[in-house]
Amino acid sequence: MKLCFVTVGATASFQKLLEQILSSQFLETLSKRGYTHLLIQYGKDGQQIFQNFIDSDQPHHGLTLGGFDFQPSIDAQMMMTVEREALNQERGLIICHAGMMHHYLAY
């Protein structure tokens, strides 16, 4: 498994970011680079954008897609991007807005 985890945070609305990561061009690029999974914390106002994409006929380029609104901690999802041979897990990618990562790294 090779995961790209995208988080826009739970309270902010980043519709343009969601639209871009659900674009055919982005999904195809992930697939070509060996990614198998895309997990999105779509946050405030993003569930409809995500669901509309899932319900559409747009190609997923072989990726397994998942999404959620809010969880008290996203540590487990972030750890899914760390290479762990015993779990057949390759090093992945985290995409987030700068404010979120600054807050997370402050601890």
C-alpha positions in Angstrom: 0.0 0.0 0.0 1.2 3.5 -0.8 -1.1 6.3 0.6 -1.5 9.9 -0.2 -3.3 11.5 2.8 -4.8 14.9 2.2 -6.1 17.0 5.1 -7.8 20.3 4.8 -8.6 20.4 8.5 -12.0 19.9 10.1 -13.2 23.5 10.4 -11.8 25.3 7.3 -13.3 25.1 3.8 -10.8 24.4 1.1 -13.1 23.6 -1.8 -10.5 24.5 -4.5 -7.9 22.1 -3.0 -10.5 19.3 -2.9 -11.5 19.9 -6.5 -7.9 19.7 -7.6 -7.0 16.5 -5.7 -10.1 14.9 -7.1 -9.2 15.9 -10.7 -8.4 13.2 -13.2 -5.0 14.7 -13.8 -4.0 14.5 -10.1 -5.4 11.0 -9.6 -3.6 9.8 -12.8 -0.4 11.3 -11.5 -0.7 9.6 -8.2 -1.4 6.3 -9.9 1.6 6.6 -12.2 3.8 7.2 -9.2 2.7 4.0 -7.6 0.1 5.2 -5.1 -2.7 2.8 -4.4 -4.8 4.8 -1.9 -6.0 8.4 -1.5 -7.5 9.3 1.9 -9.1 12.8 2.3 -10.1 14.6 5.5 -12.4 16.9 3.6 -13.5 19.0 6.6 -16.1 21.7 6.6 -18.3 21.9 3.5 -16.2 19.2 1.7 -18.4 16.1 2.2 -20.7 17.0 -0.8 -17.7 17.6 -3.1 -16.3 14.3 -2.1 -19.6 12.4 -2.4 -20.4 14.0 -5.8 -17.0 12.7 -7.1 -17.6 9.2 -5.6 -21.1 9.1 -7.2 -19.9 10.3 -10.6 -18.5 8.3 -13.4 -15.1 10.0 -13.2 -12.2 7.5 -13.3 -10.3 6.8 -10.1 -7.3 5.5 -12.0 -7.1 2.4 -9.9 -6.9 4.2 -6.6 -8.9 3.2 -3.5 -10.5 6.4 -2.3 -11.7 7.2 1.3 -12.8 10.3 3.1 -14.0 11.6 6.4 -15.0 14.9 8.0 -13.6 15.1 11.5 -11.7 12.9 13.9 -10.2 14.0 17.2 -6.8 12.8 16.1 -5.4 12.1 12.6 -2.2 10.5 14.0 -3.2 7.0 12.7 -3.8 8.3 9.2 -0.5 10.2 9.2 1.3 7.1 10.3 -0.1 5.2 7.3 2.3 7.3 5.2 5.4 5.9 7.0 7.3 3.1 5.4 6.7 -0.1 7.3 7.9 -3.3 5.6 6.1 -5.6 8.0 2.8 -4.1 7.0 3.7 -3.9 3.2 3.4 -0.1 3.6 5.5 2.1 1.4 6.4 5.7 2.2 3.5 7.9 1.2 2.7 11.6 1.1 0.8 14.1 3.3 -0.8 17.1 1.7 -2.2 19.8 4.0 -2.7 23.5 4.4 0.2 25.2 6.1 -1.7 26.2 9.2 -2.6 22.6 10.0 1.0 21.3 9.8 2.3 24.2 11.8 -0.1 23.4 14.6 0.7 19.7 14.4 4.5 20.2 14.5 4.3 22.6 17.4 3.6 19.7 19.7 
